[in-house]
Amino acid sequence: MSAPSNVSSTTSRSVISLPASQINLASVGRYVAEQWANKFSTFTTTFLTLTELQSICTRFHQAVSTKSALLGKRKILTKELNVLCSTMDKNTTFLKAYLKEEFGTESAKSYYTSFGLGTENKKSMLPSDRDKRILALQNIVNAMTIHTALGSRKYGLLYWTEQLNTLQAQWQIAKQTDSELSALTESIRTDYPILRAYLTKIKQQIKLNSGSTYKQSWRDWGFQTEKYK
């Protein structure tokens, strides 16, 4: 099945996890419902009404379209978060240097924890986990507030406060987007087999009603291929 697509193909190609089968089904379903309403209004079935088909097609198409847009948004957010955290990681070098200058080489590491630095992969660094990193940044800000000589440096209180605020804001948006994507994924997973079954039954009835011209009738309805995959 295929029909004129109303879901952005550019967006779908740029996001790996939105299957083409979902885009195709959304487009075909919507087109078939429109044809039934506008061109074949006398068509009836015993298993489905036009209103029922329109309802599930609208819901499914909206879910697929919204998920496509959100996946694109999430891809951008992921890139921004990675850049933000990578920059922070590089600038912890300055933080460690400040600690050595302030407390001495031998004592500096004893202050790492209070300044948000933990151990990962045998390295002293900020946590890679976003939620834990936010807590670590809060520790840095608190410690910089206490140790004002460090807080006044270039990569001091102002810098780490800005990093904290930016990460909190971006990570909150990312988590909200993930929550919305999860709900859309579940909606699509539920409706996909139901809509597919409805369209298959409609095709079968069209074939019975049309006789030898059923292939042309399928195309008139928007079923552009002879078999739905």
For each residue, the residues with C-beta under 8 A, 3 or more apart:
1: 24 25 28 199 222 223 224 225 228
2: 24 27 28 224 225
3: 27 28 30 31 32 222 223 224
4: 27 31 222
5: 9 23 24 27
6: 26 27 30 61 65
7: 11 12 23 26 27 61 64 65 68
8: 11 12 65 68 69
9: 5 12 13 23
10: 13 14
11: 7 8 14 15 68 69 71 72
12: 7 8 9 15 18 20 23 68
13: 9 10
14: 10 11 72 75
15: 11 12 18 68 71 72 75
16:
17: 71
18: 12 15 22 23 64 67 68 71
19: 22 23
20: 12 23 24
21: 24 25 229
22: 18 19 25 26 64 188 192
23: 5 7 9 12 18 19 20 26 27 64 68
24: 1 2 5 20 21 27 28
25: 1 21 22 28 29 60 192 195 196 199
26: 6 7 22 23 29 30 57 60 61 64 65
27: 2 3 4 5 6 7 23 24 30 31 61
28: 1 2 3 24 25 31 32 199 222 223 228
29: 25 26 32 33 53 56 57 60 61 195 198 199
30: 3 6 26 27 33 34 57 58 61
31: 3 4 27 28 34 35 222
32: 3 28 29 35 36 53 57 199 202 221 222 223
33: 29 30 36 37 50 53 54 57 58
34: 30 31 37 38 222
35: 31 32 38 39 40 220 221 222
36: 32 33 39 40 41 43 50 53 221
37: 33 34 41 50 54
38: 34 35 41
39: 35 36 220
40: 35 36 43 221
41: 36 37 38
42:
43: 36 40
44:
45: 48 49 201 202 205
46:
47: 198 201
48: 45 52 53 198 201 202
49: 45 52 53
50: 33 36 37 53 54
51: 54 55
52: 48 49 55 56
53: 29 32 33 36 48 49 50 56 57 198 202
54: 33 37 50 51 57 58
55: 51 52 58 59
56: 29 52 53 59 60 191 194 195 198
57: 26 29 30 32 33 53 54 60 61 195
58: 30 33 54 55 61 62
59: 55 56 62 63 187 191
60: 25 26 29 56 57 63 64 187 188 191 192 195
61: 6 7 26 27 29 30 57 58 64 65
62: 58 59 65 66
63: 59 60 66 67 184 187 188 191
64: 7 18 22 23 26 60 61 67 68 188
65: 6 7 8 26 61 62 68 69
66: 62 63 69 70 180 184
67: 18 63 64 70 71 181 184 185 188
68: 7 8 11 12 15 18 23 64 65 71 72
69: 8 11 65 66 72 73
70: 66 67 73 74 177 180 181 184
71: 11 15 17 18 67 68 74 75 181
72: 11 14 15 68 69 75 76
73: 69 70 76 77 177
74: 70 71 77 78 174 177 178 181
75: 14 15 71 72 78 79
76: 72 73 79 80
77: 73 74 80 81 170 173 174 177
78: 74 75 81 82 174
79: 75 76 82 83
80: 76 77 83 84 170
81: 77 78 84 85 130 167 170 171 174
82: 78 79 85 86
83: 79 80 86 87
84: 80 81 87 88 163 166 167 170
85: 81 82 88 89 126 128 130 133 167
86: 82 83 89 90
87: 83 84 90 91
88: 84 85 91 92 126 133 137 163 167
89: 85 86 92 125 126
90: 86 87 93
91: 87 88 94 95 155 159
92: 88 89 95 96 117 125 126
93: 90 96 97
94: 91 97 98 153 154 155
95: 91 92 98 99 115 117 140 155
96: 92 93 99 100 108 112 117 124
97: 93 94 100 101
98: 94 95 101 102 150 153 155 156
99: 95 96 102 103 108 111 112 115 150
100: 96 97 103 104 105 108
101: 97 98
102: 98 99 108 147 149 150
103: 99 100 107 108 110 111
104: 100 107 108
105: 100 108
106:
107: 103 104 110 111
108: 96 99 100 102 103 104 105 111 112
109: 112 124
110: 103 107
111: 99 103 107 108 114 115 143
112: 96 99 108 109 115 117 118 124
113: 116 117 118 139
114: 111 139 143
115: 95 99 111 112 139 140 143 144
116: 113 126 135 136 137 138 139 140 143
117: 92 95 96 112 113 124 125 126 136
118: 112 113 124 125 126 127 136
119: 122 123 124 125
120: 123 125 127 128
121:
122: 119
123: 119 120
124: 96 109 112 117 118 119
125: 89 92 117 118 119 120
126: 85 88 89 92 116 117 118 133 136 137
127: 118 120 132 133 135 136
128: 85 120 133
129: 132 133
130: 81 85 133 134 167 171 174
131: 134 135 171
132: 127 129 135 136
133: 85 88 126 127 128 129 130 136 137 167
134: 130 131 137 138 164 167 168 171
135: 116 127 131 132 138 139
136: 116 117 118 126 127 132 133 139 140
137: 88 116 126 133 134 140 141 160 163 164 167
138: 116 134 135 141 142 164
139: 113 114 115 116 135 136 142 143
140: 95 115 116 136 137 143 144 160 164
141: 137 138 144 145 157 160 161 164
142: 138 139 145 146
143: 111 114 115 116 139 140 146 147 150
144: 115 140 141 147 148 150 151 156 157 160
145: 141 142 148 151 157
146: 142 143
147: 102 143 144 150 151
148: 144 145 151 152
149: 102 152 153
150: 98 99 102 143 144 147 153 156 157
151: 144 145 147 148 156 157 158
152: 148 149 156 157
153: 94 98 149 150 156
154: 94 159
155: 91 94 95 98 159 160
156: 98 144 150 151 152 153 159 160
157: 141 144 145 150 151 152 160 161
158: 151 161 162
159: 91 154 155 156 162 163
160: 137 140 141 144 155 156 157 163 164
161: 141 157 158 164 165
162: 158 159 165 166
163: 84 88 137 159 160 166 167
164: 134 137 138 140 141 160 161 167 168
165: 161 162 168 169
166: 84 162 163 169 170
167: 81 84 85 88 130 133 134 137 163 164 170 171
168: 134 164 165 171 172
169: 165 166 172 173
170: 77 80 81 84 166 167 173 174
171: 81 130 131 134 167 168 174 175
172: 168 169 175 176
173: 77 169 170 176 177
174: 74 77 78 81 130 170 171 177 178
175: 171 172 178 179
176: 172 173 179 180
177: 70 73 74 77 173 174 180 181
178: 74 174 175 181 182
179: 175 176 182 183
180: 66 70 176 177 183 184
181: 67 70 71 74 177 178 184 185
182: 178 179 185 186
183: 179 180 186 187
184: 63 66 67 70 180 181 187 188
185: 67 181 182 188 189
186: 182 183 189 190
187: 59 60 63 183 184 190 191
188: 22 60 63 64 67 184 185 191 192
189: 185 186 192
190: 186 187 194
191: 56 59 60 63 187 188 194 195
192: 22 25 60 188 189 195 196
193: 196 197
194: 56 190 191 197 198
195: 25 29 56 57 60 191 192 198 199
196: 25 192 193 199 200 228
197: 193 194 200 201
198: 29 47 48 53 56 194 195 201 202
199: 1 25 28 29 32 195 196 202 203 223 228
200: 196 197 203 204 228
201: 45 47 48 197 198 204 205
202: 32 45 48 53 198 199 205 206 221
203: 199 200 206 207 218 223 228
204: 200 201 207 208
205: 45 201 202 208 209
206: 202 203 209 210 214 217 218 221 223
207: 203 204 210 214 217 218
208: 204 205
209: 205 206 214 217
210: 206 207 213 214 216 217
211: 214
212:
213: 210 216 217
214: 206 207 209 210 211 217 218
215: 218 219 226
216: 210 213 219 220
217: 206 207 209 210 213 214 220 221
218: 203 206 207 214 215 221 223 226
219: 215 216 222 223 224
220: 35 39 216 217
221: 32 35 36 40 202 206 217 218
222: 1 3 4 28 31 32 34 35 219
223: 1 3 28 32 199 203 206 218 219 226 228
224: 1 2 3 219
225: 1 2 228
226: 215 218 223
227:
228: 1 28 196 199 200 203 223 225
229: 21
